[in-house]
């Protein structure tokens, strides 16, 4: 019997596992246990979709073109006939790849100039409204769209798949894209992270792939081509999308500097769900059975709704054996298939279940889906194995890099790596370097962060990564506050900065057999690279 992960949590703890059932045209509809709509707050009317998105021949300028999503959007618009150029604050592998493809990229953003004849400006979510180039566009009367608005318009005339949720968006979007590619459905994919399965023109990992205008094979052949996109809830940006298929992996308290409360977060996901068209227009929503506030989110929807999770009562049940990483997918009493994930963790098993069900819905076969998922190598900075470093004569230190910056993500990642790597069996410890991301998030979730490092033996906390918050917010919490909370729970923790000091300290405290996990959404990855690039220690 395959052991099941702990299901004693819902929302506030580790990401809840999900139960899967596969998708045919006769998939079951929403659960009848949902509360009546009159018990929930009034919902805004479902937004009608714009008719067309005419972009061919237009001069489009992208501010922040070097980001994962923005660079993919630039390539997508260019493929549709737009005359694309853009700017970024510094050169990168991405901007250089765009330049090789013929896209003019400016690295001077402060002069406040946009190319003559520009007809549309698109701004990255990281670009502030007072950016000189946005002010120049407004002064010239040029239309300005956000990245999310432009991405939503690109979904018009396509079979859009929007993957939303507090956790797992990038991994599921990349997994689904890779699976559909391997199944011959030739999707377009745009993800906010780089992935080796989505290579750019130079063969480097990217977050974008351009596919066919029509689905080429399978039962949906001839229908509008698939566009898979990560749907981010920050600033309610995912309300701009126009999906045919939607997915919601989890709904938790996050971005509270924007939302203010968990209730507001749930309401925002509810509005996103209402963007999925009615069932008779092909609208379909796949939502986590646990941890996604599914009753509140899905009540009164016109689209087909199904749940997925480890729970046998979900429409789709996923099973997972941590020792072998074997994942199974069931639809009711019917077993559909198995695969072995290359990446450990119950949360990754659920992610692969989401990708499998969505791929089935799009017409792929279970056999090819299973083979594709078994070959998926992951997304950069998501439990990414970077390498080993020798420390004396014993087992080397193994080093991972991860983007996790929310308490649930930290708990899931450290739990999965502890189970799969078992450093204690080679005389080692799990050492985590975690950089908090945003002062407001750290303050709002401080106690939850303190609880999320139970699988670590040593935690090193650099300065909080300062982004978006006010200077006043910066004074309300510090890394030392988190370190104090961790120590009160018996965790060996310390606050160090700058990164160079952390690399130096790791050289002192790491011993043979240790597992080093570097986590955070900021530039803390430099610590992992710096540790690996340093000279090996000869001490015992």
C-alpha positions in Angstrom: 0.0 0.0 0.0 1.4 3.4 -1.0 1.7 5.6 2.1 -0.2 8.9 2.1 1.2 12.3 3.1 0.0 13.9 6.3 -3.4 15.6 5.6 -3.8 17.1 9.1 -3.4 20.7 7.7 -5.6 23.0 5.6 -4.3 26.3 4.3 -2.1 27.5 7.1 0.3 24.6 7.3 2.3 22.9 4.5 0.7 22.9 1.1 -2.1 20.4 1.2 -1.8 17.5 -1.1 -4.5 16.9 -3.7 -6.7 14.1 -5.0 -6.9 13.6 -8.7 -9.4 12.2 -11.1 -8.8 12.3 -14.8 -10.5 14.3 -17.4 -12.7 13.2 -20.2 -15.5 15.2 -21.9 -17.9 13.9 -19.3 -15.9 15.1 -16.2 -18.1 15.6 -13.1 -19.2 19.0 -12.2 -18.8 21.0 -9.0 -19.4 19.3 -5.7 -23.0 19.6 -4.4 -21.6 20.3 -1.0 -20.8 23.9 -1.9 -22.7 26.5 0.1 -25.5 28.4 -1.6 -24.4 31.6 -3.3 -26.7 33.7 -1.2 -24.5 32.9 1.9 -21.5 34.5 0.3 -20.8 38.2 -0.5 -22.2 39.6 -3.7 -20.0 38.8 -6.8 -19.4 41.3 -9.5 -20.8 40.3 -12.9 -18.6 38.1 -15.0 -16.5 40.3 -17.3 -17.2 40.0 -21.0 -14.1 39.3 -23.1 -12.8 41.8 -25.6 -13.5 40.8 -29.2 -10.0 40.9 -30.8 -6.4 42.0 -30.1 -4.9 43.6 -33.2 -1.2 44.0 -32.8 0.4 43.2 -36.2 2.4 46.2 -37.5 2.2 48.2 -34.2 5.3 49.7 -32.7 5.4 48.3 -29.1 7.9 49.3 -26.4 8.4 47.1 -23.3 9.7 48.7 -20.1 11.5 46.0 -18.1 11.9 43.7 -21.2 14.6 41.6 -19.5 12.2 39.8 -17.1 11.1 36.2 -17.6 7.5 37.1 -18.4 8.2 40.3 -20.2 10.8 38.8 -22.5 8.4 36.0 -23.4 5.7 38.5 -24.1 8.1 40.4 -26.3 8.7 37.3 -28.4 5.0 36.5 -28.5 4.1 39.9 -29.8 6.9 39.9 -32.3 5.6 36.5 -33.6 2.2 38.1 -34.1 3.7 40.8 -36.3 4.4 43.6 -33.8 7.5 45.8 -34.1 9.0 45.3 -30.7 11.7 47.1 -28.8 12.3 47.8 -25.1 14.5 48.7 -22.2 15.9 47.3 -19.0 18.1 48.7 -16.2 21.0 46.3 -17.0 22.3 43.8 -19.5 21.6 40.2 -18.9 21.6 36.9 -20.8 17.9 37.5 -21.6 18.5 41.0 -23.1 21.4 39.7 -25.1 19.3 36.8 -26.4 16.6 39.3 -27.4 19.2 41.4 -29.2 20.4 38.3 -31.1 16.8 37.8 -32.3 16.7 41.4 -33.6 15.0 43.2 -30.7 16.5 46.6 -29.9 17.0 46.9 -26.1 18.0 50.1 -24.5 19.9 50.1 -21.1 19.3 53.8 -20.5 15.9 54.2 -18.8 16.5 57.5 -17.0 16.4 59.9 -19.9 12.7 59.4 -20.2 12.7 58.8 -24.0 10.7 56.2 -25.9 11.3 55.6 -29.6 9.6 57.9 -32.1 6.4 56.4 -33.4 5.7 54.1 -30.4 2.0 53.1 -30.4 1.9 51.0 -27.3 4.0 50.8 -24.1 3.9 47.7 -21.8 5.3 47.9 -18.3 6.6 45.2 -16.1 4.9 44.8 -12.7 8.3 45.8 -11.2 8.2 49.2 -12.9 6.8 52.0 -10.7 4.2 54.4 -12.2 6.6 57.3 -11.9 9.2 55.6 -14.1 10.6 58.2 -16.6 9.7 56.2 -19.7 6.1 55.7 -18.5 5.8 59.4 -17.8 7.2 60.1 -21.3 4.6 57.7 -22.8 1.8 59.4 -20.9 3.0 62.9 -22.0 3.0 61.7 -25.6 -0.5 60.3 -25.3 0.7 56.7 -25.9 -1.4 53.9 -24.5 0.2 52.1 -21.5 -0.7 48.6 -20.5 0.7 46.4 -17.7 2.2 43.1 -18.4 -0.9 41.3 -17.1 -3.2 43.4 -19.3 -1.1 42.6 -22.4 -0.9 38.9 -21.5 -4.7 38.8 -21.1 -5.2 40.3 -24.5 -2.8 37.7 -26.0 -5.2 35.0 -24.7 -8.0 36.2 -26.9 -8.4 33.8 -29.8 -6.4 31.1 -28.0 -7.2 28.3 -25.7 -5.9 30.0 -22.6 -4.8 28.1 -19.5 -4.2 30.2 -16.5 -2.5 28.6 -13.5 -3.1 30.6 -10.3 -2.5 30.0 -6.6 -0.4 31.1 -3.7 2.1 28.3 -4.4 3.2 26.2 -7.3 2.2 28.4 -10.3 5.6 28.4 -12.0 6.2 24.7 -11.5 2.8 23.6 -12.8 2.9 26.0 -15.7 6.3 24.7 -16.8 5.3 21.1 -16.1 2.1 21.5 -18.2 4.0 23.2 -21.0 6.6 20.5 -21.1 4.0 17.8 -21.0 1.9 19.3 -23.9 5.1 19.7 -26.0 6.0 16.0 -25.4 2.4 15.0 -26.3 2.6 16.9 -29.6 0.1 19.6 -28.8 2.7 22.4 -29.5 1.6 25.0 -26.9 2.8 28.5 -26.3 4.0 28.9 -22.7 4.9 31.9 -20.6 6.2 31.4 -17.1 7.7 33.8 -14.5 10.8 31.5 -14.1 13.4 30.0 -16.4 13.2 26.3 -17.3 15.5 24.1 -19.4 12.5 22.7 -21.2 11.7 26.2 -22.5 14.9 27.2 -24.2 15.5 30.5 -26.1 17.0 30.9 -29.5 20.5 30.3 -28.1 19.5 27.2 -26.3 19.5 28.8 -22.9 16.7 28.2 -20.3 13.9 30.7 -20.6 10.4 31.2 -19.4 8.8 31.2 -22.9 7.9 29.0 -25.8 6.0 29.9 -29.0 3.6 27.3 -30.2 1.0 26.8 -33.0 -2.0 29.0 -33.7 -4.1 25.8 -33.8 -3.9 22.6 -31.8 -2.2 20.2 -34.2 -3.2 16.8 -32.9 -5.7 14.9 -30.8 -9.4 15.2 -30.1 -9.2 19.0 -30.1 -7.2 19.3 -33.3 -8.0 22.5 -35.2 -9.2 24.4 -32.1 -7.3 27.6 -31.1 -3.8 27.0 -30.1 -2.9 26.5 -26.4 -1.4 29.4 -24.4 -0.3 28.3 -20.9 0.4 31.2 -18.5 1.2 31.7 -14.9 -1.5 33.8 -13.3 -0.1 36.0 -10.5 -2.4 37.3 -7.8 -0.1 40.2 -6.8 -2.0 43.5 -7.2 -4.9 41.5 -8.5 -3.1 41.3 -11.9 -4.7 37.9 -12.7 -8.0 39.6 -13.1 -6.8 40.8 -16.5 -6.5 37.3 -18.0 -9.0 35.6 -20.3 -8.6 31.8 -19.7 -10.6 29.0 -21.1 -9.2 26.6 -18.5 -8.2 27.8 -15.0 -6.4 26.2 -12.1 -6.1 27.3 -8.5 -3.5 25.4 -6.5 -3.9 27.0 -3.1 -5.2 30.2 -1.4 -3.4 31.5 1.6 -2.6 34.9 3.2 0.1 36.6 1.2 0.6 40.0 -0.4 -1.2 41.5 2.7 0.4 44.9 1.9 -2.0 44.8 -1.1 -5.0 42.8 0.2 -5.0 43.6 3.9 -6.7 40.3 5.0 -7.2 36.7 4.0 -10.8 37.4 3.2 -9.8 39.9 0.6 -7.4 37.3 -0.9 -10.1 34.7 -1.1 -12.5 37.3 -2.7 -9.8 38.0 -5.3 -9.4 34.4 -6.3 -13.2 34.1 -6.5 -13.2 36.9 -9.0 -10.4 35.2 -11.0 -12.5 32.0 -11.1 -15.4 34.0 -12.5 -13.2 34.9 -15.5 -13.5 31.2 -16.7 -16.3 31.1 -19.3 -19.4 28.9 -18.9 -19.3 25.2 -19.3 -21.1 25.3 -22.6 -18.3 27.5 -23.9 -15.6 25.1 -22.7 -14.9 26.7 -19.4 -13.2 24.5 -16.8 -11.7 25.1 -13.4 -9.5 22.7 -11.5 -9.0 23.6 -7.9 -7.3 22.0 -4.9 -9.6 20.0 -2.8 -7.9 21.2 0.4 -6.2 24.5 1.2 -7.8 26.6 -1.6 -11.1 27.8 0.1 -12.8 26.0 -2.7 -16.4 26.5 -1.4 -16.1 30.2 -1.2 -14.1 30.5 -4.5 -16.4 28.3 -6.6 -19.9 28.9 -5.4 -22.2 30.0 -8.2 -19.7 29.5 -11.1 -21.0 28.7 -14.5 -18.0 26.7 -15.6 -17.3 23.1 -15.0 -15.4 22.7 -11.7 -13.4 19.7 -10.4 -11.2 19.2 -7.3 -7.8 17.5 -7.0 -5.9 16.2 -4.0 -4.8 13.3 -1.9 -8.2 13.0 -0.3 -10.2 10.1 -1.8 -13.3 12.3 -2.0 -11.7 14.7 -4.5 -12.7 14.4 -8.1 -9.1 13.5 -9.0 -7.0 11.6 -6.5 -3.2 11.8 -6.4 -1.2 9.1 -4.5 2.5 9.5 -3.6 5.2 7.3 -2.2 8.0 9.5 -0.8 10.6 6.8 -0.8 10.3 6.1 -4.6 8.8 9.5 -5.7 6.1 7.4 -7.5 2.9 9.3 -8.2 -0.4 7.8 -9.1 -3.6 9.3 -10.6 -7.1 8.0 -10.0 -10.5 9.0 -11.2 -12.9 7.5 -8.7 -12.3 3.8 -8.5 -10.4 3.9 -11.9 -6.6 4.0 -11.8 -5.3 6.0 -14.8 -1.5 5.9 -14.5 1.7 6.3 -12.6 5.0 8.1 -13.1 8.1 8.8 -11.0 9.0 12.4 -10.4 12.6 13.5 -10.6 12.0 16.2 -8.0 11.1 15.1 -4.4 8.1 16.2 -2.3 4.4 15.7 -1.8 3.8 19.2 -3.1 5.6 18.4 -6.3 3.4 15.2 -6.7 0.3 17.4 -6.5 1.8 19.9 -9.0 2.4 17.0 -11.4 -1.2 15.9 -10.8 -2.5 19.3 -11.8 -0.4 19.2 -15.0 -1.7 15.7 -15.8 -5.4 16.6 -15.4 -5.1 19.8 -17.4 -3.2 17.9 -20.2 -5.9 15.3 -20.3 -8.5 18.0 -20.6 -6.6 19.4 -23.6 -6.7 16.0 -25.3 -3.3 14.4 -24.4 -3.2 10.6 -23.7 -2.4 9.3 -20.2 0.5 7.2 -21.5 2.3 10.1 -23.0 1.5 12.4 -20.1 3.1 10.0 -17.7 6.2 9.7 -19.8 6.5 13.5 -20.1 6.1 14.1 -16.3 8.7 11.4 -15.6 11.2 13.4 -17.7 10.5 16.8 -16.2 13.7 18.2 -14.7 12.2 21.2 -12.9 12.3 25.0 -12.9 15.3 27.1 -12.0 15.4 28.1 -8.3 12.7 25.6 -7.4 14.5 23.0 -5.3 17.3 23.3 -7.9 20.4 21.1 -7.2 23.4 23.3 -7.9 26.3 20.9 -7.0 28.6 19.6 -4.3 31.6 20.9 -2.4 34.2 18.8 -0.8 34.8 19.5 2.9 37.7 17.4 4.2 37.7 13.6 3.5 34.1 12.9 4.2 30.9 13.2 2.1 30.6 16.5 0.2 28.2 19.3 1.1 25.3 19.2 -1.3 23.8 22.6 -2.3 20.3 23.5 -3.4 18.8 26.8 -4.4 15.1 27.6 -3.9 12.8 30.6 -4.5 10.6 29.9 -1.5 9.7 33.0 0.4 6.4 32.1 2.1 6.2 29.9 5.3 4.3 27.1 3.6 6.8 27.0 0.8 9.7 26.9 3.3 8.1 24.0 5.2 7.3 22.0 2.1 10.8 22.4 0.6 12.8 21.7 3.7 10.5 18.7 4.5 11.0 17.3 1.0 14.7 17.8 0.9 15.1 16.3 4.4 13.1 13.2 3.3 15.0 12.7 0.0 18.5 13.7 1.0 18.6 12.4 4.6 21.8 14.3 5.5 21.8 12.7 9.0 22.5 9.3 7.4 25.9 10.6 6.2 26.7 12.5 9.4 25.4 15.8 8.2 22.9 18.5 9.0 20.4 20.6 7.0 21.7 24.2 7.0 19.3 26.8 5.6 20.2 30.3 4.5 16.9 32.2 4.2 16.5 35.8 3.1 13.0 37.2 4.0 11.4 39.0 1.1 9.6 42.2 1.9 9.4 43.7 5.4 5.6 43.8 5.3 5.3 40.0 4.5 7.9 39.3 7.2 5.9 41.3 9.8 2.5 40.0 8.9 3.6 36.3 8.9 6.4 36.4 11.5 5.0 33.7 13.7 4.3 31.5 10.7 7.9 32.0 9.4 9.2 31.0 12.9 7.2 27.7 12.7 8.4 26.8 9.1 12.0 25.8 9.8 11.4 22.8 12.0 13.2 20.6 9.5 16.4 22.7 9.6 19.3 22.2 12.0 20.9 25.6 11.4 19.3 28.8 10.0 21.2 31.8 8.8 19.1 35.0 8.1 20.6 37.9 6.1 19.0 41.3 5.9 15.4 41.4 4.7 15.2 42.1 1.0 13.7 45.6 0.7 11.2 45.9 -2.1 7.9 47.8 -2.6 7.5 48.6 1.1 7.8 52.1 2.6 10.7 53.4 4.7 8.3 53.3 7.7 7.5 49.6 7.2 11.3 49.0 7.1 11.5 50.1 10.7 8.8 47.8 12.0 10.5 44.4 11.6 14.1 43.1 11.1 15.8 39.8 10.5 16.8 39.8 14.2 13.1 39.5 15.1 12.9 36.3 13.1 16.1 35.0 14.6 14.8 35.6 18.1 11.6 33.7 17.3 13.6 30.8 15.9 15.9 30.6 18.9 12.9 30.6 21.2 11.8 27.5 19.4 15.1 25.8 19.9 16.4 26.3 16.4 20.1 27.2 16.1 19.8 30.6 14.2 21.9 33.6 13.5 21.7 36.9 11.6 24.6 37.7 9.3 25.2 40.2 6.5 26.5 40.9 3.9 26.4 37.9 1.7 30.1 37.6 1.7 30.1 37.2 5.5 27.6 34.4 5.1 29.7 32.6 2.5 32.7 32.9 4.9 30.7 31.6 7.8 29.5 28.6 5.8 33.1 27.8 5.1 33.6 27.6 8.8 30.5 25.8 10.0 29.9 23.3 7.1 31.1 19.8 7.7 31.2 16.6 5.6 27.7 15.3 4.7 25.8 18.6 5.3 22.9 19.7 3.1 22.9 23.5 2.3 19.6 25.0 1.2 19.6 28.7 0.1 16.1 30.2 0.0 14.4 33.4 -0.9 13.0 35.5 -3.8 15.8 38.1 -3.6 19.4 37.8 -4.8 20.3 35.3 -2.0 21.2 32.8 -4.7 24.6 34.5 -4.7 25.4 32.9 -1.4 24.9 29.4 -2.9 27.0 30.3 -5.9 29.7 32.0 -3.8 30.0 29.0 -1.5 30.4 26.6 -4.4 32.8 28.8 -6.2 35.1 29.2 -3.2 38.1 27.0 -2.6 37.3 23.6 -1.1 38.3 23.2 2.6 40.9 20.7 3.5 39.9 20.6 7.2 38.4 17.5 8.7 
